[in-house]
């Protein structure tokens, strides 16, 4: 069973910074795209940032220029550096990863999700 565990969430004042981490563990042959999503109360879950295994990334317009996604392929870990935080960034942040569990020819990439970590930005 593949597990994704996030860490680094917390409470921060507007203008502050946080760094989120997500580690994938378990039966893993390879990891493709990894990303961060967030969901605020009453809102839909939205994409924050994604990064491919080659390092190409995309960001939501609302966070571009403030957030940076990165990864360490050897550690199966993805990070989200969040700077200049705003109250509207307050949400539960979820890690996502497309993972292939084995080298078998029938094995395919499947999407996995972390449990979420709370980020609260006060004004």
C-alpha positions as MATLAB code, in Angstrom:
seq = 'XXXXXXXXXXXXXXXXXXXXXXXXXXXXXXXXXXXXXXXXXXXXXXXXXXXXXXXXXXXXXXXXXXXXXXXXXXXXXXXXXXXXXXXXXXXXXXXXXXXXXXXXXXXXXXXXXXXXXXXXXXX';
ca = [
       0.000    0.000    0.000;
       1.339    3.392   -1.005;
       1.158    6.152    1.574;
       1.614    9.891    1.186;
       2.276   11.868    4.355;
       2.264   15.663    4.442;
       3.918   17.855    7.024;
       4.739   21.506    7.573;
       1.306   23.050    7.882;
       0.445   25.463   10.628;
      -0.577   28.964   11.590;
       1.225   31.963   10.150;
       0.606   35.693    9.860;
      -0.056   37.329    6.520;
       3.201   37.903    4.695;
       4.865   34.955    6.363;
       6.152   31.696    4.936;
       5.644   27.965    5.320;
       7.231   24.960    3.676;
       5.160   21.849    3.112;
       6.645   18.409    2.566;
       5.101   15.202    1.293;
       6.822   11.826    1.350;
       5.578    8.829   -0.625;
       6.363    5.411    0.816;
       5.364    1.780    0.435;
       5.377   -0.321   -2.689;
       6.777    2.097   -5.254;
       8.486    1.362   -8.519;
       8.378    4.853   -9.941;
       6.725    8.216   -9.322;
       5.513   10.423  -12.112;
       3.764   13.756  -11.593;
       3.407   15.048   -8.047;
       1.412   18.030   -6.920;
      -0.345   20.075   -4.298;
      -4.046   20.849   -4.103;
      -5.998   22.823   -1.550;
      -9.560   23.133   -0.352;
     -10.980   25.961    1.721;
     -14.316   25.665    3.552;
     -17.174   26.068    1.107;
     -14.867   25.922   -1.899;
     -13.941   23.277   -4.428;
     -10.596   21.561   -4.254;
      -8.228   23.397   -6.555;
      -4.847   22.784   -8.065;
      -2.023   24.744   -6.469;
       1.034   23.404   -8.269;
       2.254   20.289  -10.046;
       5.693   19.057  -11.025;
       6.750   16.268  -13.367;
       9.519   13.803  -12.647;
      11.742   15.818  -14.974;
      11.172   19.027  -13.036;
       8.633   20.863  -15.187;
       6.077   22.711  -13.093;
       2.790   24.572  -13.367;
       1.117   26.892  -10.883;
      -2.297   28.297  -10.250;
      -2.423   31.968  -11.180;
      -3.297   32.889   -7.615;
      -0.005   31.539   -6.242;
       2.449   31.991   -9.095;
       5.337   34.149   -8.016;
       4.757   33.382   -4.344;
       4.868   29.571   -4.187;
       7.567   27.225   -5.449;
       7.157   23.495   -5.954;
      10.167   21.192   -5.979;
      10.941   17.508   -5.572;
      13.627   15.051   -4.605;
      13.198   11.975   -6.759;
      15.614    9.886   -4.707;
      13.480   10.499   -1.616;
      10.073   10.361   -3.340;
       9.375   13.726   -1.779;
       7.668   16.864   -3.046;
       7.876   20.272   -1.391;
       5.872   23.457   -1.545;
       7.592   26.633   -0.420;
       4.930   29.238    0.310;
       6.004   32.853    0.667;
       4.068   36.098    1.055;
       1.113   34.176    2.407;
      -2.324   35.753    2.316;
      -5.462   34.981    4.329;
      -7.048   33.618    1.160;
      -4.367   30.911    1.122;
      -5.998   29.392    4.194;
      -7.046   25.843    3.323;
      -6.307   22.185    3.793;
      -3.445   21.321    1.479;
      -3.335   17.859   -0.080;
      -0.413   16.080   -1.671;
      -1.020   14.060   -4.825;
       1.245   11.678   -6.710;
       0.947    9.383   -9.706;
       2.729    6.180   -8.713;
       3.546    2.904  -10.418;
       3.750    0.153   -7.822;
       5.840   -2.432   -9.689;
       7.858   -3.147  -12.803;
       5.306   -5.660  -14.073;
       4.182   -4.898  -17.584;
       0.575   -4.798  -16.401;
       1.312   -2.197  -13.734;
       0.114    1.343  -14.401;
       0.390    4.704  -12.716;
      -2.337    5.385  -10.179;
      -3.208    8.550   -8.308;
      -2.641    8.665   -4.541;
      -3.559   11.349   -2.022;
      -2.254   12.381    1.339;
      -4.463   13.042    4.339;
      -4.077   16.801    4.117;
      -2.382   19.409    6.269;
      -4.007   22.590    7.543;
      -2.559   25.951    6.581;
      -4.052   28.964    8.322;
      -3.010   32.515    7.485;
      -4.186   35.214    9.853;
      -4.608   38.875    9.000;
];
